[in-house]
């Protein structure tokens, strides 16, 4: 399965294989007339343009950012916070929520790296709530 969409009332849910991880991994898009939310799952830069297209004009991108540029990981299956910020900027997203951090790393380092490209960035916190539309 590469793409699958299902509709529940006015909500469309789309699953897309990101084809850039060592295991099968899917991005998820939730959209209706009021909002568009993207969850990237584990993803790398292998199919970055496809990822940008999938995230186009999202109200919120929930994006894994496993690494920082300073980690020098050269990972093809995970993004840096910098990569996530480039994704948000190039896809014209409204907000970026970073997830999937190294537990030893201070989350503020992820935020600092991302906001240099995309100001409307936050880091995920346990029990954190976000309001998409009022």
N, CA, C and O atoms as CSV, one atom per row, in Angstrom:
chain,resi,resn,atom,element,x,y,z
A,1,UNK,N,N,0.842,-1.171,0.000
A,1,UNK,CA,C,0.000,0.000,0.000
A,1,UNK,C,C,0.892,1.239,0.000
A,1,UNK,O,O,1.744,1.380,0.877
A,2,UNK,N,N,0.714,2.127,-0.954
A,2,UNK,CA,C,1.469,3.369,-0.981
A,2,UNK,C,C,0.595,4.537,-0.544
A,2,UNK,O,O,1.023,5.348,0.277
A,3,UNK,N,N,-0.604,4.639,-1.070
A,3,UNK,CA,C,-1.542,5.704,-0.708
A,3,UNK,C,C,-2.900,5.090,-0.403
A,3,UNK,O,O,-3.379,4.200,-1.105
A,4,UNK,N,N,-3.500,5.594,0.664
A,4,UNK,CA,C,-4.849,5.173,1.010
A,4,UNK,C,C,-5.537,6.351,1.650
A,4,UNK,O,O,-4.993,6.982,2.555
A,5,UNK,N,N,-6.739,6.651,1.180
A,5,UNK,CA,C,-7.535,7.714,1.782
A,5,UNK,C,C,-8.873,7.148,2.218
A,5,UNK,O,O,-9.482,6.337,1.521
A,6,UNK,N,N,-9.314,7.590,3.379
A,6,UNK,CA,C,-10.639,7.238,3.859
A,6,UNK,C,C,-11.328,8.513,4.319
A,6,UNK,O,O,-10.677,9.447,4.787
A,7,UNK,N,N,-12.639,8.545,4.185
A,7,UNK,CA,C,-13.434,9.689,4.597
A,7,UNK,C,C,-14.363,9.287,5.725
A,7,UNK,O,O,-15.035,8.257,5.672
A,8,UNK,N,N,-14.381,10.130,6.747
A,8,UNK,CA,C,-15.317,9.971,7.861
A,8,UNK,C,C,-16.019,11.321,7.987
A,8,UNK,O,O,-15.440,12.300,8.458
A,9,UNK,N,N,-17.278,11.349,7.554
A,9,UNK,CA,C,-18.025,12.611,7.460
A,9,UNK,C,C,-17.204,13.593,6.623
A,9,UNK,O,O,-16.883,13.289,5.474
A,10,UNK,N,N,-16.855,14.762,7.167
A,10,UNK,CA,C,-16.105,15.733,6.364
A,10,UNK,C,C,-14.592,15.620,6.559
A,10,UNK,O,O,-13.840,16.445,6.038
A,11,UNK,N,N,-14.139,14.611,7.302
A,11,UNK,CA,C,-12.715,14.416,7.559
A,11,UNK,C,C,-12.129,13.413,6.568
A,11,UNK,O,O,-12.616,12.289,6.439
A,12,UNK,N,N,-11.084,13.837,5.875
A,12,UNK,CA,C,-10.363,12.941,4.966
A,12,UNK,C,C,-9.036,12.578,5.629
A,12,UNK,O,O,-8.282,13.450,6.061
A,13,UNK,N,N,-8.768,11.283,5.700
A,13,UNK,CA,C,-7.528,10.787,6.294
A,13,UNK,C,C,-6.747,10.085,5.182
A,13,UNK,O,O,-7.238,9.144,4.558
A,14,UNK,N,N,-5.535,10.557,4.952
A,14,UNK,CA,C,-4.698,9.995,3.896
A,14,UNK,C,C,-3.427,9.427,4.511
A,14,UNK,O,O,-2.753,10.086,5.303
A,15,UNK,N,N,-3.112,8.194,4.132
A,15,UNK,CA,C,-1.881,7.531,4.543
A,15,UNK,C,C,-0.989,7.421,3.318
A,15,UNK,O,O,-1.452,7.039,2.244
A,16,UNK,N,N,0.283,7.753,3.473
A,16,UNK,CA,C,1.215,7.674,2.342
A,16,UNK,C,C,2.531,7.081,2.829
A,16,UNK,O,O,3.120,7.554,3.801
A,17,UNK,N,N,2.979,6.042,2.140
A,17,UNK,CA,C,4.271,5.451,2.457
A,17,UNK,C,C,5.346,6.482,2.141
A,17,UNK,O,O,5.403,7.007,1.029
A,18,UNK,N,N,6.197,6.771,3.120
A,18,UNK,CA,C,7.212,7.792,2.884
A,18,UNK,C,C,8.429,7.260,2.130
A,18,UNK,O,O,9.272,8.046,1.696
A,19,UNK,N,N,8.535,5.955,1.969
A,19,UNK,CA,C,9.594,5.334,1.172
A,19,UNK,C,C,10.993,5.851,1.488
A,19,UNK,O,O,11.846,5.919,0.603
A,20,UNK,N,N,11.229,6.212,2.738
A,20,UNK,CA,C,12.577,6.676,3.075
A,20,UNK,C,C,13.030,6.172,4.443
A,20,UNK,O,O,13.866,6.793,5.099
A,21,UNK,N,N,12.478,5.061,4.856
A,21,UNK,CA,C,12.891,4.464,6.132
A,21,UNK,C,C,13.183,3.000,5.883
A,21,UNK,O,O,12.709,2.428,4.901
A,22,UNK,N,N,13.952,2.392,6.757
A,22,UNK,CA,C,14.315,0.985,6.576
A,22,UNK,C,C,13.147,0.049,6.836
A,22,UNK,O,O,13.160,-1.102,6.399
A,23,UNK,N,N,12.134,0.538,7.546
A,23,UNK,CA,C,10.911,-0.238,7.737
A,23,UNK,C,C,9.756,0.533,7.109
A,23,UNK,O,O,9.841,1.748,6.928
A,24,UNK,N,N,8.690,-0.166,6.781
A,24,UNK,CA,C,7.534,0.492,6.199
A,24,UNK,C,C,7.004,1.534,7.185
A,24,UNK,O,O,6.725,1.221,8.343
A,25,UNK,N,N,6.871,2.755,6.722
A,25,UNK,CA,C,6.500,3.869,7.587
A,25,UNK,C,C,5.604,4.821,6.797
A,25,UNK,O,O,5.893,5.150,5.646
A,26,UNK,N,N,4.516,5.258,7.427
A,26,UNK,CA,C,3.519,6.070,6.718
A,26,UNK,C,C,3.355,7.454,7.320
A,26,UNK,O,O,3.346,7.630,8.538
A,27,UNK,N,N,3.226,8.427,6.438
A,27,UNK,CA,C,2.822,9.767,6.824
A,27,UNK,C,C,1.297,9.760,6.877
A,27,UNK,O,O,0.650,8.967,6.192
A,28,UNK,N,N,0.728,10.642,7.689
A,28,UNK,CA,C,-0.727,10.717,7.811
A,28,UNK,C,C,-1.149,12.176,7.643
A,28,UNK,O,O,-0.556,13.079,8.233
A,29,UNK,N,N,-2.177,12.389,6.834
A,29,UNK,CA,C,-2.753,13.724,6.648
A,29,UNK,C,C,-4.210,13.682,7.075
A,29,UNK,O,O,-4.985,12.851,6.601
A,30,UNK,N,N,-4.579,14.595,7.984
A,30,UNK,CA,C,-5.965,14.761,8.415
A,30,UNK,C,C,-6.417,16.112,7.898
A,30,UNK,O,O,-5.798,17.135,8.190
A,31,UNK,N,N,-7.503,16.117,7.126
A,31,UNK,CA,C,-7.942,17.397,6.573
A,31,UNK,C,C,-9.449,17.457,6.391
A,31,UNK,O,O,-10.113,16.464,6.093
A,32,UNK,N,N,-9.958,18.664,6.584
A,32,UNK,CA,C,-11.338,18.984,6.251
A,32,UNK,C,C,-11.353,20.449,5.806
A,32,UNK,O,O,-10.302,21.000,5.478
A,33,UNK,N,N,-12.510,21.078,5.790
A,33,UNK,CA,C,-12.589,22.468,5.318
A,33,UNK,C,C,-11.943,23.448,6.282
A,33,UNK,O,O,-11.660,24.583,5.898
A,34,UNK,N,N,-11.700,23.042,7.524
A,34,UNK,CA,C,-11.182,23.949,8.544
A,34,UNK,C,C,-9.698,23.798,8.833
A,34,UNK,O,O,-9.061,24.760,9.261
A,35,UNK,N,N,-9.130,22.622,8.614
A,35,UNK,CA,C,-7.726,22.437,8.964
A,35,UNK,C,C,-7.092,21.312,8.147
A,35,UNK,O,O,-7.763,20.483,7.532
A,36,UNK,N,N,-5.748,21.337,8.179
A,36,UNK,CA,C,-4.945,20.263,7.584
A,36,UNK,C,C,-3.772,20.010,8.522
A,36,UNK,O,O,-2.951,20.893,8.768
A,37,UNK,N,N,-3.709,18.776,9.044
A,37,UNK,CA,C,-2.646,18.383,9.958
A,37,UNK,C,C,-1.885,17.218,9.335
A,37,UNK,O,O,-2.484,16.281,8.808
A,38,UNK,N,N,-0.563,17.291,9.402
A,38,UNK,CA,C,0.298,16.235,8.865
A,38,UNK,C,C,1.133,15.656,9.998
A,38,UNK,O,O,1.692,16.394,10.809
A,39,UNK,N,N,1.213,14.337,10.048
A,39,UNK,CA,C,2.149,13.646,10.919
A,39,UNK,C,C,3.127,12.919,10.008
A,39,UNK,O,O,2.717,12.101,9.184
A,40,UNK,N,N,4.424,13.212,10.149
A,40,UNK,CA,C,5.392,12.662,9.194
A,40,UNK,C,C,5.807,11.232,9.476
A,40,UNK,O,O,6.227,10.539,8.550
A,41,UNK,N,N,5.712,10.765,10.689
A,41,UNK,CA,C,6.320,9.513,11.143
A,41,UNK,C,C,7.832,9.624,10.962
A,41,UNK,O,O,8.337,10.710,10.679
A,42,UNK,N,N,8.554,8.528,11.120
A,42,UNK,CA,C,10.003,8.555,10.883
A,42,UNK,C,C,10.242,8.729,9.395
A,42,UNK,O,O,9.730,7.971,8.572
A,43,UNK,N,N,11.011,9.717,9.076
A,43,UNK,CA,C,11.227,10.026,7.663
A,43,UNK,C,C,12.593,10.647,7.492
A,43,UNK,O,O,13.117,11.291,8.401
A,44,UNK,N,N,13.153,10.452,6.345
A,44,UNK,CA,C,14.439,11.081,6.042
A,44,UNK,C,C,14.307,12.037,4.878
A,44,UNK,O,O,13.200,12.377,4.461
A,45,UNK,N,N,15.425,12.462,4.366
A,45,UNK,CA,C,15.435,13.436,3.276
A,45,UNK,C,C,15.468,12.790,1.894
A,45,UNK,O,O,15.552,13.496,0.888
A,46,UNK,N,N,15.404,11.465,1.829
A,46,UNK,CA,C,15.492,10.765,0.546
A,46,UNK,C,C,14.450,11.255,-0.448
A,46,UNK,O,O,14.771,11.499,-1.612
A,47,UNK,N,N,13.213,11.401,-0.007
A,47,UNK,CA,C,12.118,11.856,-0.878
A,47,UNK,C,C,11.586,13.195,-0.374
A,47,UNK,O,O,10.382,13.368,-0.185
A,48,UNK,N,N,12.505,14.142,-0.158
A,48,UNK,CA,C,12.148,15.399,0.492
A,48,UNK,C,C,11.134,16.212,-0.312
A,48,UNK,O,O,10.220,16.798,0.267
A,49,UNK,N,N,11.282,16.254,-1.613
A,49,UNK,CA,C,10.324,17.027,-2.424
A,49,UNK,C,C,8.916,16.418,-2.340
A,49,UNK,O,O,7.927,17.150,-2.300
A,50,UNK,N,N,8.828,15.115,-2.313
A,50,UNK,CA,C,7.541,14.446,-2.148
A,50,UNK,C,C,6.937,14.785,-0.786
A,50,UNK,O,O,5.730,14.996,-0.670
A,51,UNK,N,N,7.773,14.835,0.228
A,51,UNK,CA,C,7.319,15.215,1.569
A,51,UNK,C,C,6.807,16.653,1.577
A,51,UNK,O,O,5.766,16.936,2.169
A,52,UNK,N,N,7.523,17.553,0.931
A,52,UNK,CA,C,7.086,18.953,0.827
A,52,UNK,C,C,5.713,19.021,0.170
A,52,UNK,O,O,4.826,19.724,0.654
A,53,UNK,N,N,5.536,18.299,-0.920
A,53,UNK,CA,C,4.243,18.296,-1.624
A,53,UNK,C,C,3.123,17.754,-0.748
A,53,UNK,O,O,2.013,18.286,-0.756
A,54,UNK,N,N,3.407,16.699,0.004
A,54,UNK,CA,C,2.397,16.095,0.882
A,54,UNK,C,C,1.980,17.071,1.991
A,54,UNK,O,O,0.823,17.078,2.414
A,55,UNK,N,N,2.915,17.880,2.451
A,55,UNK,CA,C,2.679,18.811,3.568
A,55,UNK,C,C,2.197,20.191,3.113
A,55,UNK,O,O,1.965,21.062,3.952
A,56,UNK,N,N,2.043,20.404,1.829
A,56,UNK,CA,C,1.725,21.735,1.284
A,56,UNK,C,C,0.561,22.385,2.017
A,56,UNK,O,O,-0.505,21.789,2.172
A,57,UNK,N,N,0.784,23.628,2.470
A,57,UNK,CA,C,-0.231,24.471,3.112
A,57,UNK,C,C,-0.863,23.856,4.362
A,57,UNK,O,O,-2.029,24.114,4.659
A,58,UNK,N,N,-0.110,23.058,5.082
A,58,UNK,CA,C,-0.632,22.459,6.315
A,58,UNK,C,C,-0.798,23.524,7.398
A,58,UNK,O,O,-0.001,24.456,7.501
A,59,UNK,N,N,-1.828,23.370,8.186
A,59,UNK,CA,C,-1.977,24.220,9.363
A,59,UNK,C,C,-0.963,23.818,10.426
A,59,UNK,O,O,-0.448,24.661,11.161
A,60,UNK,N,N,-0.684,22.522,10.499
A,60,UNK,CA,C,0.259,22.000,11.480
A,60,UNK,C,C,0.985,20.803,10.889
A,60,UNK,O,O,0.364,19.900,10.328
A,61,UNK,N,N,2.309,20.805,11.020
A,61,UNK,CA,C,3.111,19.635,10.687
A,61,UNK,C,C,3.705,19.117,11.992
A,61,UNK,O,O,4.449,19.821,12.674
A,62,UNK,N,N,3.367,17.887,12.323
A,62,UNK,CA,C,3.959,17.206,13.475
A,62,UNK,C,C,5.093,16.368,12.897
A,62,UNK,O,O,4.863,15.360,12.228
A,63,UNK,N,N,6.310,16.801,13.167
A,63,UNK,CA,C,7.449,16.259,12.416
A,63,UNK,C,C,8.522,15.688,13.328
A,63,UNK,O,O,8.944,16.323,14.295
A,64,UNK,N,N,8.949,14.487,13.003
A,64,UNK,CA,C,10.062,13.901,13.736
A,64,UNK,C,C,11.317,14.720,13.441
A,64,UNK,O,O,11.550,15.154,12.313
A,65,UNK,N,N,12.105,14.915,14.475
A,65,UNK,CA,C,13.368,15.642,14.339
A,65,UNK,C,C,14.370,14.985,15.272
A,65,UNK,O,O,14.783,15.560,16.279
A,66,UNK,N,N,14.745,13.787,14.919
A,66,UNK,CA,C,15.559,12.958,15.808
A,66,UNK,C,C,16.931,13.545,16.093
A,66,UNK,O,O,17.505,13.311,17.157
A,67,UNK,N,N,17.452,14.303,15.149
A,67,UNK,CA,C,18.832,14.769,15.278
A,67,UNK,C,C,18.931,16.285,15.221
A,67,UNK,O,O,18.009,16.985,14.803
A,68,UNK,N,N,20.076,16.753,15.653
A,68,UNK,CA,C,20.486,18.143,15.459
A,68,UNK,C,C,21.620,18.131,14.442
A,68,UNK,O,O,22.293,17.114,14.274
A,69,UNK,N,N,21.831,19.235,13.774
A,69,UNK,CA,C,22.937,19.292,12.817
A,69,UNK,C,C,24.261,18.962,13.502
A,69,UNK,O,O,25.139,18.350,12.893
A,70,UNK,N,N,24.409,19.363,14.761
A,70,UNK,CA,C,25.656,19.115,15.493
A,70,UNK,C,C,25.923,17.630,15.743
A,70,UNK,O,O,27.051,17.250,16.058
A,71,UNK,N,N,24.905,16.795,15.606
A,71,UNK,CA,C,25.105,15.351,15.773
A,71,UNK,C,C,25.869,14.735,14.605
A,71,UNK,O,O,26.407,13.633,14.719
A,72,UNK,N,N,25.916,15.457,13.471
A,72,UNK,CA,C,26.615,14.968,12.271
A,72,UNK,C,C,26.219,13.544,11.916
A,72,UNK,O,O,27.071,12.709,11.614
A,73,UNK,N,N,24.924,13.276,11.956
A,73,UNK,CA,C,24.445,11.900,11.782
A,73,UNK,C,C,24.451,11.436,10.335
A,73,UNK,O,O,24.650,10.250,10.074
A,74,UNK,N,N,24.237,12.341,9.391
A,74,UNK,CA,C,24.090,11.964,7.978
A,74,UNK,C,C,23.038,10.877,7.785
A,74,UNK,O,O,23.152,10.039,6.890
A,75,UNK,N,N,22.023,10.899,8.625
A,75,UNK,CA,C,20.968,9.898,8.563
A,75,UNK,C,C,20.103,10.114,7.328
A,75,UNK,O,O,19.748,11.244,6.992
A,76,UNK,N,N,19.776,9.041,6.672
A,76,UNK,CA,C,18.856,9.086,5.537
A,76,UNK,C,C,17.439,8.709,5.955
A,76,UNK,O,O,16.512,8.774,5.148
A,77,UNK,N,N,17.269,8.305,7.243
A,77,UNK,CA,C,15.953,7.844,7.700
A,77,UNK,C,C,15.356,8.703,8.804
A,77,UNK,O,O,14.250,8.428,9.270
A,78,UNK,N,N,16.075,9.744,9.231
A,78,UNK,CA,C,15.560,10.663,10.239
A,78,UNK,C,C,15.956,12.082,9.867
A,78,UNK,O,O,16.979,12.306,9.220
A,79,UNK,N,N,15.131,13.040,10.283
A,79,UNK,CA,C,15.406,14.441,10.013
A,79,UNK,C,C,16.109,15.094,11.198
A,79,UNK,O,O,16.050,14.608,12.327
A,80,UNK,N,N,16.768,16.198,10.910
A,80,UNK,CA,C,17.245,17.088,11.958
A,80,UNK,C,C,16.153,18.128,12.203
A,80,UNK,O,O,15.224,18.249,11.405
A,81,UNK,N,N,16.258,18.862,13.278
A,81,UNK,CA,C,15.323,19.964,13.523
A,81,UNK,C,C,15.448,20.996,12.409
A,81,UNK,O,O,14.457,21.611,12.015
A,82,UNK,N,N,16.651,21.184,11.908
A,82,UNK,CA,C,16.876,22.095,10.785
A,82,UNK,C,C,16.108,21.623,9.552
A,82,UNK,O,O,15.429,22.421,8.905
A,83,UNK,N,N,16.209,20.333,9.221
A,83,UNK,CA,C,15.467,19.771,8.077
A,83,UNK,C,C,13.974,19.982,8.243
A,83,UNK,O,O,13.284,20.348,7.291
A,84,UNK,N,N,13.472,19.753,9.456
A,84,UNK,CA,C,12.039,19.925,9.724
A,84,UNK,C,C,11.619,21.371,9.487
A,84,UNK,O,O,10.537,21.626,8.957
A,85,UNK,N,N,12.465,22.312,9.874
A,85,UNK,CA,C,12.131,23.727,9.664
A,85,UNK,C,C,12.138,24.095,8.179
A,85,UNK,O,O,11.328,24.908,7.736
A,86,UNK,N,N,13.035,23.507,7.429
A,86,UNK,CA,C,13.053,23.722,5.967
A,86,UNK,C,C,11.783,23.152,5.346
A,86,UNK,O,O,11.187,23.769,4.464
A,87,UNK,N,N,11.370,21.970,5.809
A,87,UNK,CA,C,10.130,21.360,5.339
A,87,UNK,C,C,8.950,22.292,5.590
A,87,UNK,O,O,8.154,22.537,4.684
A,88,UNK,N,N,8.829,22.810,6.801
A,88,UNK,CA,C,7.715,23.697,7.145
A,88,UNK,C,C,7.731,24.952,6.276
A,88,UNK,O,O,6.690,25.395,5.791
A,89,UNK,N,N,8.894,25.505,6.088
A,89,UNK,CA,C,9.019,26.729,5.281
A,89,UNK,C,C,8.664,26.469,3.817
A,89,UNK,O,O,7.868,27.202,3.228
A,90,UNK,N,N,9.250,25.434,3.236
A,90,UNK,CA,C,9.030,25.158,1.809
A,90,UNK,C,C,7.621,24.677,1.510
A,90,UNK,O,O,7.143,24.833,0.386
A,91,UNK,N,N,6.947,24.096,2.493
A,91,UNK,CA,C,5.580,23.624,2.266
A,91,UNK,C,C,4.547,24.692,2.639
A,91,UNK,O,O,3.344,24.445,2.545
A,92,UNK,N,N,5.002,25.864,3.057
A,92,UNK,CA,C,4.121,26.974,3.453
A,92,UNK,C,C,3.184,26.586,4.597
A,92,UNK,O,O,2.007,26.948,4.600
A,93,UNK,N,N,3.715,25.853,5.557
A,93,UNK,CA,C,2.929,25.459,6.727
A,93,UNK,C,C,2.723,26.663,7.643
A,93,UNK,O,O,3.454,27.652,7.573
A,94,UNK,N,N,1.727,26.556,8.487
A,94,UNK,CA,C,1.471,27.622,9.460
A,94,UNK,C,C,2.203,27.383,10.780
A,94,UNK,O,O,2.630,28.331,11.438
A,95,UNK,N,N,2.348,26.099,11.169
A,95,UNK,CA,C,2.956,25.777,12.461
A,95,UNK,C,C,3.709,24.451,12.344
A,95,UNK,O,O,3.316,23.560,11.591
A,96,UNK,N,N,4.790,24.344,13.100
A,96,UNK,CA,C,5.614,23.139,13.140
A,96,UNK,C,C,5.732,22.671,14.586
A,96,UNK,O,O,6.083,23.449,15.474
A,97,UNK,N,N,5.437,21.403,14.812
A,97,UNK,CA,C,5.606,20.802,16.129
A,97,UNK,C,C,6.654,19.696,15.996
A,97,UNK,O,O,6.435,18.702,15.303
A,98,UNK,N,N,7.790,19.879,16.665
A,98,UNK,CA,C,8.882,18.912,16.596
A,98,UNK,C,C,8.657,17.778,17.592
A,98,UNK,O,O,8.212,18.002,18.718
A,99,UNK,N,N,8.972,16.557,17.157
A,99,UNK,CA,C,8.834,15.366,18.004
A,99,UNK,C,C,10.040,14.452,17.808
A,99,UNK,O,O,10.913,14.727,16.985
A,100,UNK,N,N,10.078,13.356,18.576
A,100,UNK,CA,C,11.050,12.268,18.416
A,100,UNK,C,C,12.476,12.740,18.710
A,100,UNK,O,O,13.317,12.825,17.814
A,101,UNK,N,N,12.722,13.040,19.966
A,101,UNK,CA,C,14.001,13.591,20.387
A,101,UNK,C,C,14.873,12.547,21.077
A,101,UNK,O,O,14.376,11.544,21.591
A,102,UNK,N,N,16.177,12.798,21.080
A,102,UNK,CA,C,17.083,11.998,21.893
A,102,UNK,C,C,16.857,12.395,23.334
A,102,UNK,O,O,16.868,13.587,23.641
A,103,UNK,N,N,16.652,11.442,24.234
A,103,UNK,CA,C,16.337,11.782,25.625
A,103,UNK,C,C,17.459,12.556,26.336
A,103,UNK,O,O,17.193,13.318,27.265
A,104,UNK,N,N,18.690,12.362,25.904
A,104,UNK,CA,C,19.817,13.041,26.542
A,104,UNK,C,C,19.948,14.494,26.103
A,104,UNK,O,O,20.659,15.273,26.739
A,105,UNK,N,N,19.281,14.858,25.040
A,105,UNK,CA,C,19.424,16.195,24.447
A,105,UNK,C,C,18.366,17.139,25.014
A,105,UNK,O,O,17.207,16.754,25.168
A,106,UNK,N,N,18.757,18.354,25.320
A,106,UNK,CA,C,17.830,19.381,25.772
A,106,UNK,C,C,16.918,19.776,24.604
A,106,UNK,O,O,17.403,20.123,23.527
A,107,UNK,N,N,15.617,19.723,24.817
A,107,UNK,CA,C,14.660,20.024,23.749
A,107,UNK,C,C,14.799,21.454,23.226
A,107,UNK,O,O,14.466,21.732,22.074
A,108,UNK,N,N,15.283,22.342,24.058
A,108,UNK,CA,C,15.468,23.726,23.604
A,108,UNK,C,C,16.484,23.819,22.471
A,108,UNK,O,O,16.419,24.742,21.659
A,109,UNK,N,N,17.426,22.871,22.405
A,109,UNK,CA,C,18.387,22.856,21.299
A,109,UNK,C,C,17.699,22.570,19.964
A,109,UNK,O,O,18.089,23.105,18.926
A,110,UNK,N,N,16.672,21.720,20.005
A,110,UNK,CA,C,15.894,21.446,18.789
A,110,UNK,C,C,15.133,22.702,18.369
A,110,UNK,O,O,15.093,23.055,17.190
A,111,UNK,N,N,14.541,23.356,19.336
A,111,UNK,CA,C,13.779,24.567,19.053
A,111,UNK,C,C,14.686,25.654,18.476
A,111,UNK,O,O,14.338,26.283,17.476
A,112,UNK,N,N,15.820,25.875,19.085
A,112,UNK,CA,C,16.766,26.893,18.602
A,112,UNK,C,C,17.194,26.617,17.163
A,112,UNK,O,O,17.304,27.539,16.355
A,113,UNK,N,N,17.434,25.347,16.846
A,113,UNK,CA,C,17.875,25.001,15.498
A,113,UNK,C,C,16.776,25.239,14.466
A,113,UNK,O,O,17.055,25.660,13.344
A,114,UNK,N,N,15.536,24.972,14.844
A,114,UNK,CA,C,14.423,25.088,13.892
A,114,UNK,C,C,13.970,26.528,13.676
A,114,UNK,O,O,13.662,26.911,12.547
A,115,UNK,N,N,13.925,27.326,14.730
A,115,UNK,CA,C,13.343,28.669,14.576
A,115,UNK,C,C,14.204,29.605,13.729
A,115,UNK,O,O,13.738,30.671,13.328
A,116,UNK,N,N,15.432,29.227,13.455
A,116,UNK,CA,C,16.243,30.067,12.563
A,116,UNK,C,C,15.657,30.085,11.153
A,116,UNK,O,O,15.891,31.036,10.409
A,117,UNK,N,N,14.903,29.057,10.771
A,117,UNK,CA,C,14.258,28.996,9.451
A,117,UNK,C,C,12.749,29.157,9.512
A,117,UNK,O,O,12.133,29.683,8.585
A,118,UNK,N,N,12.153,28.699,10.615
A,118,UNK,CA,C,10.699,28.703,10.709
A,118,UNK,C,C,10.312,29.090,12.129
A,118,UNK,O,O,10.392,28.283,13.056
A,119,UNK,N,N,9.893,30.332,12.277
A,119,UNK,CA,C,9.656,30.911,13.600
A,119,UNK,C,C,8.528,30.245,14.381
A,119,UNK,O,O,8.640,30.074,15.595
A,120,UNK,N,N,7.453,29.868,13.712
A,120,UNK,CA,C,6.290,29.325,14.411
A,120,UNK,C,C,6.483,27.830,14.691
A,120,UNK,O,O,5.761,26.977,14.175
A,121,UNK,N,N,7.486,27.550,15.526
A,121,UNK,CA,C,7.869,26.183,15.867
A,121,UNK,C,C,7.740,25.980,17.368
A,121,UNK,O,O,8.056,26.869,18.158
A,122,UNK,N,N,7.274,24.799,17.748
A,122,UNK,CA,C,7.218,24.395,19.149
A,122,UNK,C,C,7.781,22.987,19.256
A,122,UNK,O,O,7.890,22.267,18.264
A,123,UNK,N,N,8.137,22.608,20.480
A,123,UNK,CA,C,8.562,21.231,20.732
A,123,UNK,C,C,7.444,20.507,21.466
A,123,UNK,O,O,6.751,21.084,22.304
A,124,UNK,N,N,7.285,19.249,21.138
A,124,UNK,CA,C,6.249,18.430,21.775
A,124,UNK,C,C,6.614,18.206,23.234
A,124,UNK,O,O,7.775,17.992,23.583
A,125,UNK,N,N,5.599,18.260,24.067
A,125,UNK,CA,C,5.733,18.002,25.499
A,125,UNK,C,C,4.608,17.063,25.901
A,125,UNK,O,O,3.512,17.123,25.344
A,126,UNK,N,N,4.874,16.217,26.843
A,126,UNK,CA,C,3.844,15.311,27.339
A,126,UNK,C,C,2.666,16.129,27.878
A,126,UNK,O,O,2.855,17.110,28.597
A,127,UNK,N,N,1.452,15.710,27.521
A,127,UNK,CA,C,0.191,16.346,27.932
A,127,UNK,C,C,-0.029,17.741,27.351
A,127,UNK,O,O,-0.885,18.480,27.837
A,128,UNK,N,N,0.708,18.102,26.347
A,128,UNK,CA,C,0.541,19.418,25.713
A,128,UNK,C,C,-0.661,19.373,24.779
A,128,UNK,O,O,-0.859,18.392,24.062
A,129,UNK,N,N,-1.466,20.436,24.788
A,129,UNK,CA,C,-2.615,20.551,23.888
A,129,UNK,C,C,-2.405,21.712,22.950
A,129,UNK,O,O,-1.853,22.742,23.337
A,130,UNK,N,N,-2.842,21.551,21.727
A,130,UNK,CA,C,-2.785,22.625,20.740
A,130,UNK,C,C,-4.188,22.863,20.206
A,130,UNK,O,O,-4.922,21.911,19.938
A,131,UNK,N,N,-4.560,24.110,20.050
A,131,UNK,CA,C,-5.850,24.457,19.454
A,131,UNK,C,C,-5.580,24.853,18.007
A,131,UNK,O,O,-4.831,25.794,17.745
A,132,UNK,N,N,-6.194,24.129,17.067
A,132,UNK,CA,C,-5.964,24.400,15.649
A,132,UNK,C,C,-6.825,25.549,15.140
A,132,UNK,O,O,-6.328,26.440,14.451
A,133,UNK,N,N,-8.093,25.536,15.469
A,133,UNK,CA,C,-9.032,26.571,15.021
A,133,UNK,C,C,-10.029,26.843,16.130
A,133,UNK,O,O,-10.401,25.934,16.873
A,134,UNK,N,N,-10.456,28.069,16.244
A,134,UNK,CA,C,-11.497,28.419,17.235
A,134,UNK,C,C,-12.765,28.743,16.502
A,134,UNK,O,O,-13.775,29.065,17.128
